[in-house]
Amino acid sequence: MENVDIRYICTTVGNLTGVPVRVYRDGRVDFCYSVVDLPKDPADMYLDNFVSVTDHIGYYAADFFQYYGIVNSGEIKIVIGPSSGELPKDQDLRELAFKNDVPAEYAQDYISGLKSIHRMPLQNILQLLCTLNYLLNGEKKALRDVAIYDKEQEALSLASSRNDAEARFEYRENIRVHNTYDLENLLMDMIRKGDTAALREWLSAAPAVGGGDVGPNLIRQHKNIFIVTATLASRAAIRGGMMQEDAFNLSDEYIQKCEMLENLDRITNLQYHMILDFTERVESLHRGKNSTKLVTDVANYVRHHLSEPISVESMAEEFYISRPYLSAKFRKETGQTLTDFILSEKTEEAKRLLRYSDKSLLSISEYLGFSSQSHFIRVFKKYAGANPGEYREKHKV
């Protein structure tokens, strides 16, 4: 590597791929090149995760189906990304801007910049990493040598060291967490929200992830990982509104079914259906068991536009129906006005942010599309029965 011009290579890769490339040395950015102008580097949020990848070749699956490729060589770490196989949704990118503390006045530039990054399938990223690895480490590797599972559904194998889950199996001292924490959070958030549409979309193009050693053989390992997943899924469903007893009973039922299986494919398939089952049950709680397609569409529209000022007029245009008909139909189906539904959904999202993040009230109000912080506080107090500061103090995790 002594005669290799790292900056030249990274600049060339950035120009050829259209994907940002950066070089870290001793945990700090030594060089960054991007053909896309971004007000803030999205990779800043994941530096700790990059550091945890120590193999010569690795990748990190970040929020909203995006991924970063990583090559380690001596004291340097090259990180390429973010990229994805599909064009990210505006709502997802707005949430990324919020998480990355992008000032509100630059959020649209950030979103536009991320959307203009060239999309590359994960396999192409991995092939590029293999080439860089050969240049830097003199090591020839092919895709089959990179530690990922063959089946996309194995992305659901969520090896985790969280205390409330690891107590469910006896091999907890040997757990090795492999780049799954954010995937875990992503999936559990979909269950909590009852967002089956997003879950199905994610599963259709999920990156494969290797789990740690949590059992003496493959069958026992997959069963133990299944137990971890069931435990986390039940807790996410409870946060989404499912009764504790129902969630725990459903979890136990799936675990019992899993223990009867001795085939890896059947365990993986059962795990897929379990996560989907929890998500669909939470979704039914959010919209009512007998809702029409229109009501479901409205609920999904609101969930995917939470960070925007949502109006009944904009929804009516989206669904090509009149505003009076939409309002009347929704109220008849749910017993709730559209305005109340929109603001209550925003309040629920605000509750989550108040409990599980340290974002300021101003940042949360801007992210959720309120006209001002005072407007946000008034709405929150109306639908939550307390002002945001009181709620955070009482429920902060």
TIDRENMAR-73224 format. One record per residue: chain; residue number from 1; x, y, z negated of N, C-alpha, C in turn. Coordinates in steps of 0.05 Angstrom, whole numbers. Layout:
<nodes>
 mol seq     nx     ny     nz    cax    cay    caz     cx     cy     cz
   A NUM      X      Y      Z      X      Y      Z      X      Y      Z
...
</nodes>
This chain:
<nodes>
 mol seq     nx     ny     nz    cax    cay    caz     cx     cy     cz
   A   1     16    -24      0      0      0      0     17     25      0
   A   2     43     22     -4     60     46     -7     61     63     18
   A   3     58     51     42     60     66     67     33     72     78
   A   4     12     68     63    -15     73     72    -25    101     64
   A   5    -34    116     83    -45    142     78    -75    139     70
   A   6    -80    139     44   -107    134     35   -127    155     45
   A   7   -119    180     44   -137    202     52   -144    200     81
   A   8   -124    193     97   -129    190    126   -149    167    131
   A   9   -145    145    117   -163    122    121   -192    130    112
   A  10   -194    143     90   -221    150     80   -234    171     98
   A  11   -219    189    108   -231    209    127   -240    195    152
   A  12   -224    177    162   -232    162    186   -257    145    181
   A  13   -259    132    158   -282    116    151   -307    133    149
   A  14   -303    157    136   -326    175    133   -336    185    160
   A  15   -318    191    178   -326    200    205   -340    178    221
   A  16   -330    154    219   -341    132    234   -368    123    224
   A  17   -371    123    198   -396    112    186   -417    134    180
   A  18   -409    158    176   -428    179    168   -436    176    139
   A  19   -420    161    123   -426    156     95   -404    168     78
   A  20   -411    182     57   -390    195     40   -370    174     29
   A  21   -345    182     27   -324    165     16   -308    182     -4
   A  22   -302    169    -26   -286    183    -47   -265    165    -59
   A  23   -244    177    -68   -222    162    -81   -220    170   -110
   A  24   -221    151   -128   -218    156   -157   -191    146   -165
   A  25   -178    163   -182   -152    155   -193   -154    161   -223
   A  26   -150    141   -239   -152    143   -268   -179    154   -277
   A  27   -200    145   -263   -227    153   -270   -236    180   -261
   A  28   -220    194   -245   -227    221   -236   -226    221   -205
   A  29   -242    239   -193   -242    241   -164   -216    254   -155
   A  30   -202    239   -139   -176    249   -128   -180    260    -99
   A  31   -200    249    -86   -206    258    -58   -234    250    -51
   A  32   -248    268    -36   -275    262    -28   -279    272      0
   A  33   -291    256     17   -297    265     45   -325    257     52
   A  34   -340    277     64   -367    271     73   -374    290     96
   A  35   -386    278    116   -396    294    139   -422    308    132
   A  36   -434    300    109   -459    311     99   -453    331     77
   A  37   -465    354     78   -462    375     57   -482    370     35
   A  38   -473    364     11   -490    359    -12   -483    379    -34
   A  39   -503    391    -47   -497    410    -69   -485    396    -93
   A  40   -489    369    -95   -477    354   -117   -474    325   -108
   A  41   -452    313   -116   -446    285   -108   -464    266   -123
   A  42   -481    250   -109   -498    231   -123   -483    210   -138
   A  43   -458    205   -130   -442    185   -143   -434    192   -171
   A  44   -436    218   -178   -429    227   -205   -444    212   -227
   A  45   -469    204   -221   -486    191   -241   -476    163   -248
   A  46   -460    151   -230   -455    122   -233   -425    116   -238
   A  47   -410    136   -245   -381    132   -248   -375    109   -268
   A  48   -389    109   -290   -384     88   -310   -389     60   -298
   A  49   -409     59   -281   -416     33   -268   -394     25   -248
   A  50   -383     45   -234   -362     39   -215   -337     28   -230
   A  51   -332     41   -253   -308     33   -268   -310      4   -277
   A  52   -335     -5   -282   -339    -33   -292   -334    -54   -270
   A  53   -333    -45   -245   -327    -64   -223   -297    -66   -220
   A  54   -286    -88   -227   -256    -90   -228   -245   -109   -206
   A  55   -262   -125   -193   -252   -142   -171   -242   -124   -148
   A  56   -226   -136   -131   -217   -121   -108   -239   -110    -91
   A  57   -260   -127    -88   -284   -119    -72   -308   -122    -89
   A  58   -325   -102    -89   -351   -103   -104   -370    -83    -93
   A  59   -394    -84   -103   -414    -63    -96   -432    -58   -119
   A  60   -443    -34   -119   -461    -26   -141   -488    -20   -129
   A  61   -509    -33   -138   -536    -28   -129   -548     -6   -147
   A  62   -552     17   -136   -562     40   -151   -592     43   -149
   A  63   -602     66   -157   -631     71   -157   -642     71   -129
   A  64   -667     62   -126   -682     66   -102   -669     53    -77
   A  65   -660     28    -80   -651     12    -58   -625     22    -46
   A  66   -611     40    -60   -585     50    -49   -562     34    -61
   A  67   -540     33    -47   -517     18    -57   -491     32    -50
   A  68   -471     26    -66   -444     37    -62   -424     13    -59
   A  69   -406     15    -40   -385     -5    -37   -360      4    -51
   A  70   -346    -15    -63   -323     -9    -79   -299    -26    -72
   A  71   -276    -14    -69   -251    -28    -65   -231    -19    -86
   A  72   -219    -37   -101   -199    -31   -121   -171    -39   -111
   A  73   -152    -21   -115   -124    -27   -107   -106    -12   -126
   A  74    -94    -27   -144    -76    -14   -163    -91      6   -180
   A  75    -81     31   -181    -94     51   -198   -116     67   -184
   A  76   -121     60   -158   -142     75   -144   -167     58   -140
   A  77   -189     72   -136   -215     59   -131   -228     75   -109
   A  78   -234     62    -87   -248     75    -65   -278     68    -66
   A  79   -295     88    -65   -324     84    -67   -337     96    -42
   A  80   -352     79    -28   -366     87     -4   -396     87     -9
   A  81   -410    109     -4   -439    109     -8   -448    136    -17
   A  82   -474    139    -21   -494    118    -20   -503    112      8
   A  83   -512     87     12   -525     80     37   -548     61     30
   A  84   -564     55     50   -586     36     46   -595     27     73
   A  85   -611      6     73   -621     -5     99   -645     11    109
   A  86   -657     27     93   -682     42    101   -679     71     93
   A  87   -696     87    106   -696    116     99   -709    120     72
   A  88   -696    132     53   -707    136     26   -732    154     27
   A  89   -750    149      8   -774    166      6   -767    192     -8
   A  90   -782    214      0   -777    240    -12   -781    239    -42
   A  91   -801    225    -51   -807    224    -80   -783    211    -95
   A  92   -771    190    -83   -748    177    -96   -724    196    -97
   A  93   -720    211    -75   -698    229    -74   -702    253    -93
   A  94   -726    261    -96   -731    283   -116   -725    273   -144
   A  95   -731    247   -149   -724    237   -176   -694    234   -179
   A  96   -680    227   -157   -651    226   -159   -639    254   -164
   A  97   -650    274   -151   -641    301   -156   -645    309   -185
   A  98   -668    301   -196   -674    307   -224   -655    293   -242
   A  99   -649    267   -237   -631    252   -254   -602    263   -252
   A 100   -596    274   -228   -569    284   -224   -566    313   -232
   A 101   -586    324   -245   -585    351   -256   -580    372   -233
   A 102   -592    367   -210   -589    386   -188   -608    410   -194
   A 103   -598    434   -194   -616    457   -199   -640    457   -180
   A 104   -663    466   -189   -687    465   -173   -684    479   -147
   A 105   -669    501   -146   -666    517   -121   -650    502   -100
   A 106   -634    481   -109   -618    466    -90   -629    438    -85
   A 107   -651    431    -97   -662    404    -96   -669    396    -67
   A 108   -681    415    -52   -688    408    -24   -663    404     -7
   A 109   -642    419    -11   -617    415      3   -605    388     -3
   A 110   -608    380    -28   -598    354    -37   -613    332    -24
   A 111   -640    334    -23   -657    314    -10   -651    312     19
   A 112   -649    335     33   -643    335     61   -616    322     67
   A 113   -596    328     50   -570    317     54   -570    287     51
   A 114   -583    277     31   -584    248     27   -599    234     50
   A 115   -619    246     60   -634    234     82   -618    233    108
   A 116   -598    251    110   -582    252    135   -558    233    134
   A 117   -553    221    111   -531    201    109   -539    177    126
   A 118   -520    167    141   -525    145    159   -532    120    143
   A 119   -552    105    152   -561     81    138   -545     57    149
   A 120   -534     42    131   -519     18    139   -529     -6    122
   A 121   -534    -28    135   -542    -52    120   -520    -60    101
   A 122   -527    -73     79   -508    -81     59   -486    -98     71
   A 123   -493   -117     89   -472   -134    100   -451   -118    115
   A 124   -459    -97    129   -440    -80    143   -421    -66    124
   A 125   -432    -57    101   -415    -45     81   -395    -65     70
   A 126   -404    -89     65   -386   -110     55   -364   -117     75
   A 127   -371   -117    101   -351   -123    121   -330   -101    121
   A 128   -339    -76    118   -320    -53    117   -302    -56     93
   A 129   -314    -64     71   -298    -67     46   -276    -89     50
   A 130   -283   -110     64   -264   -131     69   -240   -121     85
   A 131   -246   -104    104   -225    -92    121   -207    -74    104
   A 132   -219    -56     88   -203    -39     71   -187    -55     51
   A 133   -199    -76     41   -184    -93     22   -159   -105     35
   A 134   -161   -113     60   -138   -124     74   -116   -103     77
   A 135   -125    -78     85   -106    -56     89    -92    -49     63
   A 136   -107    -49     41    -95    -39     16    -83    -61     -1
   A 137    -94    -85      0    -84   -106    -18    -72   -130     -3
   A 138    -72   -129     24    -61   -150     39    -75   -177     36
   A 139   -101   -175     29   -116   -199     22   -139   -203     42
   A 140   -139   -225     56   -160   -231     76   -184   -244     62
   A 141   -206   -230     64   -231   -241     53   -253   -238     74
   A 142   -272   -257     73   -296   -256     90   -320   -252     72
   A 143   -343   -248     85   -367   -243     69   -373   -266     50
   A 144   -367   -291     59   -373   -314     42   -356   -314     17
   A 145   -334   -298     17   -317   -298     -6   -326   -277    -27
   A 146   -345   -260    -20   -355   -240    -38   -376   -252    -55
   A 147   -374   -248    -81   -391   -262   -100   -420   -251   -100
   A 148   -436   -260    -81   -464   -254    -81   -479   -279    -74
   A 149   -504   -280    -83   -521   -304    -77   -530   -303    -48
   A 150   -537   -327    -37   -546   -329    -10   -575   -319     -6
   A 151   -592   -322    -27   -620   -316    -24   -626   -289    -36
   A 152   -641   -273    -21   -648   -246    -30   -663   -246    -56
   A 153   -679   -266    -61   -695   -266    -85   -678   -269   -110
   A 154   -652   -277   -107   -635   -280   -130   -628   -253   -142
   A 155   -637   -231   -128   -634   -205   -140   -650   -202   -165
   A 156   -669   -221   -169   -685   -220   -193   -672   -234   -217
   A 157   -648   -245   -213   -634   -258   -235   -620   -236   -251
   A 158   -633   -228   -272   -624   -204   -287   -608   -212   -312
   A 159   -583   -220   -309   -566   -226   -332   -563   -201   -349
   A 160   -568   -202   -374   -568   -178   -391   -558   -184   -419
   A 161   -546   -164   -432   -537   -169   -460   -553   -153   -480
   A 162   -577   -145   -472   -594   -129   -490   -602   -147   -514
   A 163   -601   -136   -538   -605   -152   -562   -632   -165   -563
   A 164   -654   -151   -554   -680   -163   -557   -685   -186   -539
   A 165   -668   -189   -518   -672   -211   -499   -652   -233   -504
   A 166   -628   -227   -512   -607   -248   -513   -613   -267   -536
   A 167   -629   -259   -556   -635   -277   -577   -653   -300   -568
   A 168   -663   -299   -544   -681   -320   -534   -666   -344   -524
   A 169   -640   -343   -522   -625   -367   -513   -598   -369   -528
   A 170   -587   -393   -530   -565   -398   -548   -537   -392   -537
   A 171   -535   -384   -512   -509   -380   -500   -502   -350   -498
   A 172   -513   -334   -516   -511   -305   -513   -482   -296   -516
   A 173   -464   -311   -529   -437   -302   -533   -421   -303   -507
   A 174   -432   -316   -486   -417   -319   -461   -429   -301   -439
   A 175   -447   -283   -445   -460   -267   -424   -440   -249   -411
   A 176   -440   -247   -385   -424   -228   -371   -443   -212   -353
   A 177   -446   -186   -358   -465   -170   -343   -452   -162   -317
   A 178   -464   -169   -294   -452   -163   -268   -470   -143   -253
   A 179   -466   -118   -257   -479    -98   -240   -509   -101   -239
   A 180   -522   -108   -261   -550   -113   -261   -566    -94   -278
   A 181   -553    -77   -293   -568    -60   -312   -587    -41   -297
   A 182   -577    -28   -276   -595    -10   -262   -616    -25   -246
   A 183   -610    -48   -236   -630    -64   -222   -652    -72   -243
   A 184   -643    -80   -267   -662    -86   -288   -680    -63   -293
   A 185   -669    -39   -296   -685    -15   -302   -704     -9   -279
   A 186   -694    -13   -254   -711     -8   -231   -735    -26   -230
   A 187   -731    -52   -234   -753    -71   -233   -772    -67   -257
   A 188   -761    -63   -281   -778    -59   -304   -795    -34   -302
   A 189   -784    -13   -289   -799     12   -285   -822      7   -266
   A 190   -818    -10   -245   -840    -16   -227   -862    -31   -241
   A 191   -855    -50   -259   -875    -64   -275   -890    -44   -293
   A 192   -875    -27   -306   -888     -8   -325   -908     10   -310
   A 193   -901     18   -286   -919     36   -270   -941     20   -256
   A 194   -938     -7   -254   -957    -22   -239   -955    -17   -209
   A 195   -930    -11   -200   -926     -2   -173   -920    -27   -155
   A 196   -941    -42   -148   -936    -66   -132   -926    -60   -104
   A 197   -935    -37    -93   -926    -30    -66   -896    -26    -65
   A 198   -885    -11    -84   -856     -7    -86   -841    -33    -91
   A 199   -853    -50   -108   -840    -76   -115   -838    -93    -90
   A 200   -860    -96    -75   -859   -113    -51   -839   -101    -31
   A 201   -838    -75    -29   -819    -63    -10   -790    -69    -19
   A 202   -785    -67    -45   -758    -72    -55   -750   -101    -50
   A 203   -769   -119    -56   -763   -148    -53   -757   -155    -24
   A 204   -769   -140     -5   -766   -147     23   -738   -141     33
   A 205   -723   -124     19   -695   -117     27   -677   -115      3
   A 206   -681   -132    -17   -666   -130    -42   -637   -140    -38
   A 207   -618   -125    -48   -590   -135    -47   -587   -158    -66
   A 208   -570   -177    -59   -566   -200    -77   -546   -193    -98
   A 209   -550   -205   -122   -533   -198   -145   -525   -224   -159
   A 210   -500   -226   -166   -491   -249   -181   -495   -245   -211
   A 211   -505   -266   -224   -510   -265   -253   -486   -276   -268
   A 212   -485   -272   -294   -463   -282   -310   -468   -311   -318
   A 213   -449   -322   -332   -451   -350   -342   -467   -350   -367
   A 214   -492   -360   -366   -509   -361   -389   -520   -389   -394
   A 215   -506   -408   -384   -514   -436   -389   -493   -455   -380
   A 216   -494   -481   -389   -473   -500   -382   -475   -511   -354
   A 217   -498   -507   -340   -501   -516   -313   -520   -497   -299
   A 218   -522   -500   -272   -538   -481   -256   -567   -481   -264
   A 219   -579   -504   -269   -607   -505   -276   -612   -491   -303
   A 220   -595   -498   -323   -599   -485   -349   -593   -455   -347
   A 221   -574   -447   -331   -567   -419   -328   -591   -404   -316
   A 222   -604   -414   -296   -626   -401   -283   -651   -400   -302
   A 223   -654   -421   -318   -676   -421   -337   -671   -399   -359
   A 224   -646   -397   -368   -640   -377   -388   -644   -349   -377
   A 225   -636   -344   -352   -640   -318   -340   -669   -313   -336
   A 226   -685   -334   -330   -714   -331   -327   -726   -322   -354
   A 227   -716   -333   -376   -727   -326   -403   -721   -296   -408
   A 228   -696   -287   -401   -689   -259   -405   -708   -241   -389
   A 229   -713   -249   -364   -730   -233   -346   -758   -232   -357
   A 230   -769   -255   -366   -796   -256   -377   -798   -238   -401
   A 231   -778   -238   -418   -778   -221   -442   -779   -192   -435
   A 232   -762   -184   -417   -761   -156   -408   -786   -148   -394
   A 233   -797   -165   -377   -821   -159   -361   -845   -155   -380
   A 234   -847   -172   -401   -869   -169   -419   -868   -142   -434
   A 235   -844   -133   -441   -842   -108   -455   -847    -84   -436
   A 236   -839    -87   -411   -845    -66   -392   -875    -64   -387
   A 237   -889    -87   -386   -918    -87   -382   -932    -75   -406
   A 238   -922    -80   -430   -934    -68   -454   -931    -37   -453
   A 239   -908    -28   -444   -905      1   -441   -924     12   -420
   A 240   -931     -5   -401   -950      3   -380   -979      2   -388
   A 241   -984     -7   -412  -1012     -7   -422  -1023    -35   -428
   A 242  -1009    -56   -422  -1019    -83   -427  -1019    -89   -457
   A 243  -1039   -103   -467  -1040   -110   -495  -1017   -128   -502
   A 244  -1005   -124   -525   -982   -140   -534   -988   -170   -533
   A 245  -1010   -177   -544  -1017   -206   -545  -1019   -218   -517
   A 246  -1032   -203   -499  -1035   -213   -472  -1008   -216   -458
   A 247   -991   -195   -462   -965   -196   -449   -947   -218   -459
   A 248   -947   -222   -485   -930   -243   -497   -941   -271   -489
   A 249   -968   -274   -489   -979   -300   -481   -973   -306   -452
   A 250   -974   -286   -435   -967   -291   -406   -938   -298   -404
   A 251   -921   -284   -419   -892   -290   -418   -887   -319   -427
   A 252   -899   -327   -449   -895   -354   -459   -905   -375   -439
   A 253   -927   -368   -426   -939   -387   -406   -919   -391   -383
   A 254   -907   -370   -373   -888   -373   -351   -863   -387   -360
   A 255   -854   -382   -385   -830   -395   -395   -835   -425   -397
   A 256   -858   -433   -406   -865   -461   -408   -865   -475   -381
   A 257   -876   -460   -361   -876   -471   -334   -848   -474   -323
   A 258   -831   -454   -329   -803   -455   -320   -788   -479   -332
   A 259   -793   -485   -358   -779   -507   -371   -786   -534   -359
   A 260   -808   -536   -344   -816   -561   -332   -803   -565   -305
   A 261   -790   -544   -294   -779   -545   -267   -749   -554   -268
   A 262   -741   -569   -247   -713   -577   -245   -702   -571   -218
   A 263   -714   -552   -204   -705   -545   -177   -700   -515   -177
   A 264   -676   -506   -167   -669   -478   -168   -687   -461   -151
   A 265   -695   -471   -128   -713   -455   -110   -740   -450   -124
   A 266   -750   -471   -137   -776   -468   -151   -775   -449   -174
   A 267   -752   -449   -189   -748   -430   -211   -747   -402   -201
   A 268   -732   -398   -179   -730   -371   -167   -757   -362   -157
   A 269   -772   -379   -144   -799   -372   -134   -818   -365   -156
   A 270   -817   -381   -178   -834   -375   -201   -827   -348   -213
   A 271   -801   -341   -214   -792   -316   -225   -803   -292   -208
   A 272   -803   -296   -182   -814   -276   -164   -843   -271   -169
   A 273   -859   -293   -172   -887   -290   -176   -893   -279   -204
   A 274   -877   -285   -224   -881   -275   -251   -879   -245   -251
   A 275   -857   -234   -239   -854   -205   -239   -877   -192   -224
   A 276   -885   -203   -201   -907   -192   -186   -933   -194   -202
   A 277   -937   -215   -217   -961   -219   -233   -963   -197   -254
   A 278   -941   -193   -269   -941   -172   -289   -947   -145   -277
   A 279   -935   -139   -254   -938   -113   -241   -967   -109   -232
   A 280   -979   -130   -220  -1007   -128   -211  -1026   -124   -234
   A 281  -1020   -137   -257  -1038   -135   -280  -1037   -106   -291
   A 282  -1013    -94   -292  -1011    -67   -301  -1025    -48   -281
   A 283  -1022    -53   -255  -1035    -37   -235  -1065    -38   -238
   A 284  -1076    -61   -244  -1105    -63   -247  -1115    -47   -272
   A 285  -1098    -46   -292  -1105    -30   -315  -1106      0   -308
   A 286  -1088      8   -291  -1086     37   -284  -1109     46   -266
   A 287  -1118     28   -249  -1138     38   -230  -1166     26   -234
   A 288  -1169      6   -252  -1195     -6   -256  -1197    -32   -239
   A 289  -1209    -52   -249  -1209    -78   -237  -1224    -79   -210
   A 290  -1245    -62   -207  -1262    -64   -183  -1259    -40   -165
   A 291  -1236    -28   -165  -1232     -4   -149  -1232    -11   -119
   A 292  -1241      8   -103  -1241      5    -75  -1213     11    -64
   A 293  -1209      6    -38  -1183     12    -26  -1178     42    -28
   A 294  -1198     58    -26  -1194     87    -27  -1183     95    -54
   A 295  -1193     84    -76  -1184     91   -102  -1155     82   -106
   A 296  -1149     58    -96  -1122     47    -97  -1103     65    -82
   A 297  -1111     74    -58  -1095     92    -42  -1090    118    -56
   A 298  -1110    128    -69  -1107    154    -84  -1087    150   -107
   A 299  -1089    128   -121  -1071    123   -144  -1042    121   -134
   A 300  -1039    106   -112  -1012    103   -101  -1001    129    -91
   A 301  -1018    145    -78  -1010    171    -68  -1000    189    -91
   A 302  -1015    190   -112  -1007    207   -135   -981    197   -147
   A 303   -978    171   -150   -953    160   -162   -929    167   -145
   A 304   -933    168   -119   -910    173   -101   -906    203    -95
   A 305   -922    220   -107   -919    249   -104   -919    264   -130
   A 306   -912    250   -152   -913    261   -178   -896    286   -181
   A 307   -875    288   -166   -857    311   -169   -865    334   -151
   A 308   -889    333   -140   -899    355   -123   -924    367   -134
   A 309   -930    391   -127   -957    402   -134   -978    387   -116
   A 310   -994    371   -128  -1014    354   -113  -1041    368   -114
   A 311  -1053    371    -91  -1080    382    -89  -1099    362    -77
   A 312  -1124    365    -83  -1145    348    -72  -1146    352    -42
   A 313  -1141    377    -33  -1141    383     -4  -1120    367     11
   A 314  -1096    365     -1  -1074    351     12  -1080    321     14
   A 315  -1093    310     -7  -1100    282     -6  -1122    277     15
   A 316  -1141    295     16  -1163    291     36  -1152    291     64
   A 317  -1132    309     69  -1119    309     95  -1104    283    100
   A 318  -1091    273     80  -1075    248     82  -1093    225     90
   A 319  -1118    224     79  -1135    201     83  -1156    207    105
   A 320  -1154    230    118  -1172    238    140  -1202    236    132
   A 321  -1207    247    109  -1235    249    100  -1239    276     88
   A 322  -1265    283     83  -1270    310     72  -1264    311     43
   A 323  -1258    335     33  -1252    339      5  -1276    332    -13
   A 324  -1300    341     -6  -1323    335    -24  -1328    304    -26
   A 325  -1325    290     -3  -1329    261     -3  -1309    247    -20
   A 326  -1283    255    -17  -1262    243    -32  -1266    247    -62
   A 327  -1273    272    -70  -1277    278    -98  -1301    262   -110
   A 328  -1323    261    -95  -1347    247   -104  -1342    217   -106
   A 329  -1329    206    -86  -1324    177    -85  -1306    169   -108
   A 330  -1285    184   -112  -1266    177   -134  -1280    179   -161
   A 331  -1295    200   -165  -1309    202   -191  -1329    180   -195
   A 332  -1343    172   -174  -1362    151   -176  -1349    124   -184
   A 333  -1325    120   -172  -1311     95   -177  -1297     94   -204
   A 334  -1287    116   -213  -1271    116   -237  -1283    131   -261
   A 335  -1303    147   -256  -1314    164   -278  -1296    187   -286
   A 336  -1278    193   -268  -1258    214   -274  -1254    232   -249
   A 337  -1251    258   -254  -1246    276   -231  -1218    271   -221
   A 338  -1214    278   -196  -1188    276   -184  -1167    293   -198
   A 339  -1175    317   -205  -1157    335   -219  -1149    323   -246
   A 340  -1168    312   -261  -1161    300   -286  -1142    276   -282
   A 341  -1147    260   -261  -1130    237   -256  -1102    246   -249
   A 342  -1099    266   -232  -1072    276   -225  -1057    286   -249
   A 343  -1070    303   -265  -1056    314   -288  -1051    294   -310
   A 344  -1068    274   -313  -1063    253   -333  -1040    236   -324
   A 345  -1037    230   -298  -1014    215   -288   -988    230   -292
   A 346   -989    256   -287   -965    272   -291   -958    273   -321
   A 347   -978    273   -338   -973    273   -367   -961    247   -375
   A 348   -970    225   -364   -959    199   -371   -929    197   -363
   A 349   -923    208   -339   -895    208   -330   -878    227   -348
   A 350   -890    249   -357   -876    267   -375   -871    253   -402
   A 351   -890    237   -411   -885    222   -436   -861    204   -433
   A 352   -859    190   -411   -836    172   -407   -810    188   -407
   A 353   -810    210   -393   -785    226   -392   -778    238   -419
   A 354   -798    245   -434   -793    256   -461   -782    235   -480
   A 355   -791    210   -476   -782    189   -494   -755    178   -486
   A 356   -750    175   -460   -727    160   -451   -706    177   -437
   A 357   -708    203   -438   -688    220   -426   -683    244   -444
   A 358   -661    258   -439   -655    282   -454   -659    308   -438
   A 359   -675    305   -416   -680    328   -399   -696    350   -414
   A 360   -690    374   -408   -704    397   -422   -733    398   -412
   A 361   -750    412   -428   -778    416   -420   -780    431   -393
   A 362   -762    450   -389   -762    465   -364   -756    446   -341
   A 363   -735    429   -344   -728    411   -322   -751    391   -316
   A 364   -764    382   -337   -786    363   -333   -810    377   -319
   A 365   -816    401   -328   -838    415   -316   -833    421   -286
   A 366   -808    429   -280   -801    434   -252   -802    408   -235
   A 367   -792    387   -247   -792    361   -232   -820    352   -226
   A 368   -838    355   -245   -866    346   -241   -883    366   -226
   A 369   -871    387   -216   -886    405   -198   -904    424   -211
   A 370   -900    430   -237   -917    450   -250   -907    478   -243
   A 371   -925    497   -243   -919    524   -234   -901    538   -254
   A 372   -902    530   -279   -885    542   -300   -884    523   -324
   A 373   -865    528   -342   -862    512   -366   -887    515   -384
   A 374   -898    539   -385   -921    544   -402   -945    528   -391
   A 375   -948    527   -364   -970    511   -352   -966    481   -360
   A 376   -942    472   -358   -936    444   -365   -944    438   -394
   A 377   -936    456   -412   -942    452   -440   -973    451   -445
   A 378   -987    469   -432  -1016    470   -435  -1029    444   -425
   A 379  -1020    435   -402  -1032    410   -391  -1025    386   -409
   A 380   -999    385   -417   -991    362   -434  -1007    361   -460
   A 381  -1010    384   -472  -1025    385   -497  -1054    376   -493
   A 382  -1066    383   -471  -1094    376   -465  -1097    346   -462
   A 383  -1078    333   -448  -1081    304   -442  -1066    286   -461
   A 384  -1047    297   -476  -1032    280   -495  -1040    286   -524
   A 385  -1053    308   -529  -1062    315   -556  -1040    326   -573
   A 386  -1017    333   -561   -995    345   -576   -978    360   -556
   A 387   -962    379   -565   -945    393   -545   -920    375   -540
   A 388   -906    380   -518   -884    362   -511   -862    359   -532
   A 389   -855    381   -546   -835    380   -566   -843    362   -589
   A 390   -868    364   -598   -878    347   -619   -878    317   -611
   A 391   -886    313   -586   -887    285   -576   -859    273   -575
   A 392   -840    288   -565   -812    278   -563   -801    272   -591
   A 393   -806    289   -610   -796    285   -637   -808    260   -650
   A 394   -833    254   -644   -846    232   -656   -839    205   -642
   A 395   -835    206   -615   -833    181   -600   -805    176   -588
   A 396   -787    194   -591   -760    191   -579   -748    165   -586
   A 397   -738    150   -565   -725    124   -570   -695    128   -573
</nodes>
